[in-house]
């Protein structure tokens, strides 16, 4: 493969800023890349159902084929090795492992065999697997049986049994586990806005069923409790012999006061961070309970932990899994919060009171390059929770990438916007590490352009460009893939 011809100047002041055992690579999710949606015994997930429902996906596509990584995983691992990664974060499809999902339902040995092949291929190429149990694709059968995560009592034993199967079958080689990916996004997009699977909300023009004022908080509670029971299982029965670690990965962008001179905006920004991040992080890493600001606004719509649940949830993650992309300016509202509000009764802006923009636009409306906010967020998380941080997602789209017309397999797409994004954000990671913040990984989102949920194929986040029109979903490198390798060579000690 062609090597990079140019790159940003790397700051000598941050050379060797990251620990020698720092892991870097890419993150992916099974529904977005695997394809083979009904192959070799795989059951139907809620995203299979959602994608097959007319009008739900921006470009009318489905995840039936996605990137076909189920078929081309060896090629992908070889490419990752060429890019120089040390780790790869991927998720397991629950309905590929247990097609009907439940604690008494049969295991699909063909699904187990696929993940064994993938894990073994990674290890054979010197790449450490980081495995996510749940990246938004609940088995449809569990949704049909009892409403999925709306039913904590039925769902939790099903999730714990799924986790057990994964620990038993893969834990001899997998030493880095993540229970849930972005539980907050799953609840808010799926149950508050209704724009993601399973597609529930209060908005009847969009969804036939749901209640945006209650269901997101019920589902979040189920995620936290089932996460804690799965971690308890791992720690009691597997961790001592397998010698691995387990964590949860939380989403959260930085909220900055719209008017930093207005105490109400300063308070609103902190409240927004609590509603978005501390909603999950305080129970796990902090007090063991939800933030007071949430309880004050939501009252009994916010569930209550039993004493047993509180004990299990608090301290239930070995590390802080951090997914973050951008920053927003946040302004207070004097009016009473809307019944469906889940942001802390605030208004978000792209500019602050002084007219300063939050960052350079990407090809995705909400995502702007905001390294200043990223830097503040790293410190906020560290100061609030004092837990080692694994950055498990960070990345961007870039304008104009749909027009790429490669003429040979060695063609490289120049993506200066993404290179600039990575350069700025990783510089802030290095500076934070030099201050003593314990940061142990960085997984860029994502390895290759993929099926970006309700956006279909319209958002290209990858460092590898995919020709979705070709039967083989042909891969081509983007410049940023090679830049990351050189950046981490510069940053990692040794």
C-alpha positions as CSV (number, residue, x, y, z in Angstrom):
1,X,0.0,0.0,0.0
2,X,1.1,3.5,-0.6
3,X,2.6,5.4,2.3
4,X,1.7,8.9,3.4
5,X,3.2,11.7,1.3
6,X,2.6,14.5,3.8
7,X,1.2,15.0,7.3
8,X,0.7,17.8,9.8
9,X,3.8,18.8,11.8
10,X,4.0,16.7,15.0
11,X,4.7,18.7,18.1
12,X,8.0,17.6,19.7
13,X,6.6,18.7,23.1
14,X,4.2,15.8,23.2
15,X,6.5,13.1,21.8
16,X,6.3,10.0,24.0
17,X,3.4,11.5,26.1
18,X,1.4,8.3,26.0
19,X,2.2,5.2,28.1
20,X,4.1,2.4,26.4
21,X,1.2,0.0,26.7
22,X,-1.3,2.4,25.2
23,X,-3.7,0.7,22.8
24,X,-4.9,2.3,19.6
25,X,-7.0,1.1,16.7
26,X,-10.5,1.4,15.4
27,X,-14.0,0.7,16.8
28,X,-16.9,-0.9,14.9
29,X,-20.4,-2.4,15.6
30,X,-21.7,-5.7,14.2
31,X,-24.9,-4.4,12.6
32,X,-23.0,-1.6,10.8
33,X,-20.3,-3.8,9.2
34,X,-21.1,-7.6,9.2
35,X,-23.9,-8.1,6.7
36,X,-24.9,-11.7,6.5
37,X,-28.0,-10.6,8.4
38,X,-29.8,-14.0,8.1
39,X,-26.8,-16.3,7.3
40,X,-25.6,-19.3,9.2
41,X,-28.3,-19.4,11.7
42,X,-28.3,-15.7,12.8
43,X,-31.6,-14.5,14.3
44,X,-33.3,-11.2,13.6
45,X,-32.3,-8.1,15.5
46,X,-34.3,-5.0,16.1
47,X,-32.1,-3.2,13.5
48,X,-32.9,-5.8,10.9
49,X,-36.6,-5.1,11.6
50,X,-36.1,-1.3,11.7
51,X,-34.0,-1.3,8.5
52,X,-36.7,-3.3,6.7
53,X,-39.4,-0.9,7.7
54,X,-40.1,1.6,5.0
55,X,-39.3,5.2,5.7
56,X,-37.0,4.6,8.7
57,X,-33.6,4.8,7.0
58,X,-32.6,8.1,5.3
59,X,-31.5,6.5,2.0
60,X,-33.9,3.5,2.1
61,X,-31.0,1.0,2.7
62,X,-30.7,-1.9,5.1
63,X,-27.9,-3.6,7.0
64,X,-28.4,-6.8,5.1
65,X,-25.0,-6.6,3.5
66,X,-23.4,-3.6,5.2
67,X,-19.6,-3.9,4.6
68,X,-19.7,-7.7,4.3
69,X,-17.1,-8.0,7.0
70,X,-18.6,-11.4,7.9
71,X,-17.2,-12.5,4.6
72,X,-14.1,-10.3,4.3
73,X,-12.9,-10.2,7.9
74,X,-9.4,-11.6,7.0
75,X,-8.9,-8.8,4.5
76,X,-10.0,-6.2,7.1
77,X,-7.6,-7.6,9.7
78,X,-4.7,-7.5,7.2
79,X,-5.5,-3.9,6.4
80,X,-5.6,-3.0,10.1
81,X,-2.2,-4.5,10.5
82,X,-0.9,-2.5,7.6
83,X,-2.3,0.6,9.2
84,X,-0.3,-0.3,12.3
85,X,-3.0,-0.7,15.0
86,X,-2.4,-2.5,18.3
87,X,-6.1,-3.1,19.1
88,X,-9.5,-3.5,17.5
89,X,-12.8,-2.9,19.2
90,X,-15.8,-4.7,17.7
91,X,-19.2,-5.9,18.9
92,X,-20.8,-9.3,19.0
93,X,-24.3,-9.7,17.5
94,X,-26.4,-11.1,20.3
95,X,-28.8,-12.7,17.7
96,X,-25.9,-14.3,15.9
97,X,-24.7,-15.9,19.2
98,X,-28.2,-16.7,20.5
99,X,-30.7,-16.2,17.7
100,X,-33.8,-15.9,19.9
101,X,-31.8,-14.2,22.7
102,X,-33.3,-15.8,25.8
103,X,-31.6,-17.6,28.7
104,X,-33.2,-20.9,27.7
105,X,-32.8,-20.5,23.9
106,X,-30.2,-22.5,22.0
107,X,-26.7,-21.1,21.1
108,X,-25.8,-20.8,17.4
109,X,-22.6,-22.7,17.0
110,X,-22.0,-21.2,13.6
111,X,-22.1,-17.7,15.1
112,X,-19.7,-18.8,17.8
113,X,-17.4,-20.2,15.2
114,X,-17.4,-16.9,13.2
115,X,-16.3,-14.9,16.3
116,X,-13.7,-17.5,17.1
117,X,-12.2,-17.1,13.7
118,X,-12.2,-13.3,14.0
119,X,-10.6,-13.3,17.4
120,X,-8.0,-15.8,16.3
121,X,-7.2,-13.8,13.2
122,X,-6.7,-10.7,15.2
123,X,-4.4,-12.4,17.7
124,X,-2.4,-14.0,14.9
125,X,-1.7,-10.5,13.6
126,X,-0.7,-9.1,16.9
127,X,-4.0,-7.1,17.4
128,X,-5.7,-7.1,20.8
129,X,-9.4,-7.7,20.7
130,X,-11.7,-5.3,22.7
131,X,-15.2,-6.9,22.6
132,X,-18.5,-5.1,23.1
133,X,-21.4,-7.4,24.1
134,X,-24.2,-4.9,23.2
135,X,-24.0,-2.3,20.5
136,X,-27.8,-1.5,20.1
137,X,-29.0,-4.7,18.4
138,X,-31.4,-6.4,20.8
139,X,-32.7,-9.7,19.5
140,X,-36.2,-9.1,18.0
141,X,-37.5,-12.1,19.7
142,X,-37.0,-10.5,23.1
143,X,-38.7,-7.3,22.0
144,X,-41.6,-9.4,20.9
145,X,-41.8,-11.6,24.0
146,X,-41.8,-8.9,26.7
147,X,-40.9,-5.5,25.3
148,X,-37.1,-5.9,25.6
149,X,-35.5,-3.5,28.0
150,X,-38.8,-2.1,29.1
151,X,-39.1,-5.3,31.2
152,X,-36.0,-5.3,33.6
153,X,-37.1,-8.5,35.4
154,X,-37.3,-10.6,32.2
155,X,-34.5,-8.9,30.3
156,X,-31.7,-9.0,32.9
157,X,-31.4,-12.8,33.1
158,X,-31.4,-13.1,29.3
159,X,-28.6,-10.5,29.0
160,X,-26.6,-12.2,31.8
161,X,-26.9,-15.6,30.2
162,X,-25.7,-14.1,26.9
163,X,-22.7,-12.5,28.7
164,X,-21.9,-15.9,30.3
165,X,-21.9,-17.7,26.9
166,X,-19.5,-15.0,25.6
167,X,-17.2,-15.2,28.6
168,X,-17.2,-19.0,28.4
169,X,-16.5,-19.3,24.7
170,X,-14.2,-16.3,24.1
171,X,-12.8,-15.3,27.5
172,X,-9.7,-17.5,27.2
173,X,-8.5,-15.1,24.5
174,X,-10.5,-11.9,25.1
175,X,-9.2,-9.9,28.0
176,X,-11.0,-6.6,27.4
177,X,-14.8,-6.6,27.7
178,X,-17.3,-3.8,27.3
179,X,-20.9,-4.6,28.4
180,X,-22.9,-1.8,26.7
181,X,-22.0,0.8,24.1
182,X,-23.5,4.2,24.7
183,X,-26.5,3.1,26.7
184,X,-27.8,6.7,26.7
185,X,-27.8,7.0,22.9
186,X,-29.7,3.7,22.6
187,X,-32.4,4.9,25.0
188,X,-32.6,8.5,23.7
189,X,-32.6,7.7,19.9
190,X,-34.7,4.6,20.3
191,X,-37.2,5.6,23.0
192,X,-37.2,9.4,23.3
193,X,-36.8,10.6,19.7
194,X,-37.9,7.3,18.2
195,X,-35.6,7.6,15.2
196,X,-33.5,4.5,16.0
197,X,-34.7,0.9,16.7
198,X,-36.9,-0.1,18.3
199,X,-38.6,3.1,17.2
200,X,-40.7,4.2,20.2
201,X,-41.7,7.7,21.3
202,X,-44.6,9.9,22.2
203,X,-44.7,11.3,18.7
204,X,-47.5,9.6,16.9
205,X,-46.6,11.0,13.5
206,X,-43.4,9.0,13.8
207,X,-44.1,6.1,16.1
208,X,-47.2,4.0,16.9
209,X,-46.2,3.3,20.4
210,X,-44.0,4.7,23.2
211,X,-43.7,7.4,25.9
212,X,-40.7,9.7,25.6
213,X,-41.3,11.1,29.1
214,X,-40.8,7.7,30.9
215,X,-39.4,4.9,28.7
216,X,-35.9,6.3,28.1
217,X,-35.3,6.3,31.8
218,X,-36.8,2.9,32.3
219,X,-34.6,1.4,29.6
220,X,-31.5,3.2,31.0
221,X,-32.2,1.7,34.4
222,X,-32.4,-1.8,32.9
223,X,-29.1,-1.3,31.1
224,X,-27.3,-0.2,34.2
225,X,-28.7,-3.0,36.3
226,X,-28.2,-5.7,33.7
227,X,-24.6,-4.4,33.1
228,X,-23.9,-4.6,36.9
229,X,-25.2,-8.2,37.1
230,X,-23.1,-9.2,34.1
231,X,-20.0,-7.6,35.6
232,X,-20.7,-9.3,38.9
233,X,-20.9,-12.7,37.1
234,X,-17.5,-12.0,35.3
235,X,-15.8,-10.9,38.5
236,X,-17.0,-13.9,40.5
237,X,-16.6,-16.7,38.0
238,X,-14.2,-15.6,35.3
239,X,-11.9,-12.7,36.1
240,X,-9.6,-14.5,38.4
241,X,-8.8,-17.3,35.9
242,X,-9.1,-15.4,32.6
243,X,-7.3,-12.3,34.0
244,X,-9.3,-9.8,31.9
245,X,-11.1,-6.5,32.5
246,X,-14.6,-5.3,32.0
247,X,-16.2,-1.9,31.6
248,X,-19.1,0.1,30.2
249,X,-18.7,2.7,27.4
250,X,-20.6,6.0,27.9
251,X,-21.4,8.7,25.4
252,X,-21.2,12.4,26.0
253,X,-20.2,15.6,24.3
254,X,-19.0,18.7,26.0
255,X,-21.5,21.4,27.0
256,X,-20.1,24.9,27.3
257,X,-22.0,27.9,28.7
258,X,-23.6,30.1,26.0
259,X,-22.7,33.1,28.1
260,X,-19.9,32.3,30.5
261,X,-20.7,35.5,32.4
262,X,-24.2,34.3,33.2
263,X,-24.4,32.1,36.2
264,X,-27.6,30.5,34.9
265,X,-25.8,29.4,31.7
266,X,-22.9,28.0,33.7
267,X,-25.3,26.1,35.8
268,X,-27.2,24.9,32.7
269,X,-24.1,23.6,31.1
270,X,-23.2,21.6,34.2
271,X,-26.8,20.3,34.3
272,X,-26.6,19.3,30.7
273,X,-23.4,17.3,31.3
274,X,-25.1,15.6,34.2
275,X,-28.2,14.7,32.2
276,X,-26.0,13.4,29.3
277,X,-23.1,11.8,31.1
278,X,-23.5,11.6,34.8
279,X,-26.9,9.9,34.2
280,X,-24.9,6.7,33.8
281,X,-21.5,7.7,35.2
282,X,-22.6,8.8,38.7
283,X,-24.3,5.4,39.4
284,X,-21.3,3.5,38.2
285,X,-18.3,5.6,39.1
286,X,-19.6,8.2,41.6
287,X,-22.3,8.3,44.2
288,X,-24.0,5.1,43.1
289,X,-27.2,7.0,42.3
290,X,-28.6,9.4,39.6
291,X,-27.6,13.1,39.8
292,X,-29.7,15.2,42.0
293,X,-30.4,17.6,39.0
294,X,-32.1,14.7,37.2
295,X,-34.2,13.7,40.2
296,X,-35.2,17.3,40.8
297,X,-36.6,17.7,37.2
298,X,-37.9,14.2,36.6
299,X,-39.2,13.1,40.0
300,X,-40.5,9.6,40.1
301,X,-40.2,9.3,36.3
302,X,-36.6,8.5,37.1
303,X,-36.5,4.9,38.5
304,X,-35.0,4.2,41.9
305,X,-32.3,1.6,42.6
306,X,-32.9,-1.1,45.2
307,X,-30.2,-1.3,47.8
308,X,-28.9,-4.5,46.2
309,X,-28.8,-2.8,42.7
310,X,-27.0,0.2,44.1
311,X,-24.3,-1.9,45.6
312,X,-23.9,-3.9,42.4
313,X,-23.9,-0.8,40.1
314,X,-21.5,1.3,42.1
315,X,-17.9,0.4,41.1
316,X,-19.2,-2.0,38.4
317,X,-16.7,-0.8,35.7
318,X,-12.9,-1.4,35.9
319,X,-12.3,1.6,33.6
320,X,-14.1,4.6,32.2
321,X,-15.1,3.8,28.6
322,X,-15.4,7.2,26.8
323,X,-17.1,8.0,23.5
324,X,-17.2,11.6,22.5
325,X,-17.1,13.7,19.3
326,X,-17.9,17.3,19.6
327,X,-19.1,20.2,21.8
328,X,-22.2,22.5,22.1
329,X,-23.0,25.9,23.6
330,X,-25.7,25.6,26.2
331,X,-28.2,28.3,27.4
332,X,-30.6,28.1,30.3
333,X,-34.4,28.1,29.9
334,X,-36.5,30.0,32.4
335,X,-39.7,28.1,31.3
336,X,-40.8,24.9,32.9
337,X,-39.2,21.8,31.2
338,X,-41.2,20.0,28.5
339,X,-42.5,16.7,29.8
340,X,-40.4,14.9,27.1
341,X,-37.2,16.8,27.9
342,X,-34.1,14.7,28.5
343,X,-31.4,17.4,28.3
344,X,-31.9,19.3,31.5
345,X,-34.1,22.1,30.3
346,X,-31.6,23.9,28.1
347,X,-31.2,25.3,24.6
348,X,-28.2,24.3,22.5
349,X,-26.4,26.6,20.0
350,X,-23.7,26.4,17.4
351,X,-22.3,29.8,18.4
352,X,-21.9,31.4,21.8
353,X,-23.1,34.9,22.9
354,X,-19.9,36.4,21.4
355,X,-20.5,34.7,18.1
356,X,-17.7,32.2,18.4
357,X,-18.5,29.0,16.5
358,X,-18.1,25.7,18.2
359,X,-16.0,24.3,15.4
360,X,-15.5,23.5,11.7
361,X,-18.4,21.7,10.0
362,X,-18.2,18.0,9.0
363,X,-20.6,16.2,6.7
364,X,-22.8,15.4,9.7
365,X,-25.1,18.2,11.0
366,X,-24.3,17.8,14.7
367,X,-20.6,17.0,14.5
368,X,-18.0,19.8,14.4
369,X,-14.3,19.7,15.1
370,X,-14.2,21.0,18.7
371,X,-10.9,20.0,20.3
372,X,-11.3,22.7,22.9
373,X,-14.4,21.0,24.3
374,X,-12.8,17.6,24.1
375,X,-9.9,18.8,26.2
376,X,-12.3,20.2,28.8
377,X,-14.3,16.9,28.8
378,X,-11.3,14.7,29.5
379,X,-10.5,16.8,32.6
380,X,-14.1,16.9,33.7
381,X,-14.4,13.1,33.6
382,X,-11.1,12.6,35.3
383,X,-11.8,15.2,38.1
384,X,-15.3,13.8,38.7
385,X,-14.6,10.1,38.6
386,X,-10.8,9.5,39.0
387,X,-11.0,6.4,36.9
388,X,-8.5,5.3,34.2
389,X,-10.0,6.4,30.8
390,X,-10.3,4.2,27.7
391,X,-11.3,6.3,24.8
392,X,-13.4,3.9,22.8
393,X,-14.8,6.1,20.1
394,X,-13.9,9.4,18.5
395,X,-14.0,10.5,14.8
396,X,-15.6,12.5,12.1
397,X,-17.2,12.6,8.7
398,X,-15.8,14.9,5.9
399,X,-17.6,16.7,3.1
400,X,-17.3,15.5,-0.5
401,X,-16.3,11.8,0.1
402,X,-19.3,10.3,-1.8
403,X,-17.7,11.7,-5.0
404,X,-14.5,9.7,-4.8
405,X,-13.8,7.8,-8.0
406,X,-10.8,5.4,-7.5
407,X,-9.1,4.0,-10.5
408,X,-6.8,1.4,-8.9
409,X,-6.8,-0.5,-5.7
410,X,-3.9,1.6,-4.4
411,X,-5.7,4.9,-4.8
412,X,-5.8,6.9,-1.5
413,X,-8.6,9.3,-0.7
414,X,-7.1,12.5,0.7
415,X,-9.2,13.5,3.7
416,X,-7.5,16.6,5.2
417,X,-10.5,17.4,7.4
418,X,-10.3,14.1,9.2
419,X,-6.5,14.3,9.5
420,X,-6.9,17.7,11.0
421,X,-9.5,16.4,13.4
422,X,-7.4,13.5,14.6
423,X,-4.3,15.7,14.9
424,X,-6.1,18.2,17.1
425,X,-7.9,15.8,19.3
426,X,-4.9,13.5,19.8
427,X,-2.8,16.5,20.7
428,X,-5.3,17.2,23.5
429,X,-5.1,13.5,24.6
430,X,-1.3,13.8,24.8
431,X,-1.5,17.1,26.8
432,X,-4.0,15.6,29.2
433,X,-1.8,12.6,29.7
434,X,1.2,14.9,30.5
435,X,-0.9,16.5,33.2
436,X,-1.3,13.1,34.8
437,X,-4.7,12.0,33.5
438,X,-4.6,8.3,33.1
439,X,-5.6,7.6,29.5
440,X,-5.0,4.1,28.2
441,X,-6.6,3.7,24.7
442,X,-7.9,5.5,21.7
443,X,-10.2,3.8,19.2
444,X,-11.1,5.9,16.2
445,X,-14.6,5.7,14.8
446,X,-14.3,4.0,12.5
447,X,-12.2,1.5,10.5
448,X,-14.3,1.7,7.3
449,X,-17.3,3.6,6.0
450,X,-20.4,1.6,7.1
451,X,-24.1,1.5,7.5
452,X,-24.6,4.4,9.9
453,X,-27.8,3.4,11.5
454,X,-30.8,5.6,10.4
455,X,-28.4,7.6,8.2
456,X,-27.8,4.5,6.1
457,X,-24.8,4.9,3.8
458,X,-25.0,8.7,3.8
459,X,-22.4,9.3,6.6
460,X,-18.9,8.2,5.9
461,X,-16.9,8.0,9.2
462,X,-14.3,5.5,8.1
463,X,-10.5,5.8,7.5
464,X,-11.2,3.3,4.7
465,X,-13.4,4.3,1.8
466,X,-15.9,1.6,0.7
467,X,-17.5,1.3,-2.7
468,X,-20.9,0.3,-1.6
469,X,-22.0,-0.2,-5.2
470,X,-19.5,-3.1,-5.8
471,X,-20.5,-6.6,-4.8
472,X,-17.3,-7.0,-2.8
473,X,-17.7,-3.6,-1.0
474,X,-14.2,-2.8,-2.3
475,X,-12.0,-1.0,0.3
476,X,-9.6,1.9,-0.4
477,X,-7.4,3.6,2.2
478,X,-7.9,7.2,3.2
479,X,-4.9,9.3,4.1
480,X,-6.1,9.6,7.7
481,X,-5.5,5.8,8.2
482,X,-1.8,6.3,7.7
483,X,-1.7,9.6,9.6
484,X,-3.0,7.9,12.7
485,X,-0.1,5.4,12.6
486,X,2.5,8.1,12.4
487,X,0.8,10.1,15.0
488,X,0.8,7.3,17.5
489,X,4.4,6.4,16.7
490,X,5.1,9.9,17.8
491,X,2.9,9.8,20.9
492,X,3.5,6.4,22.4
493,X,6.5,6.1,24.7
494,X,9.3,3.8,23.7
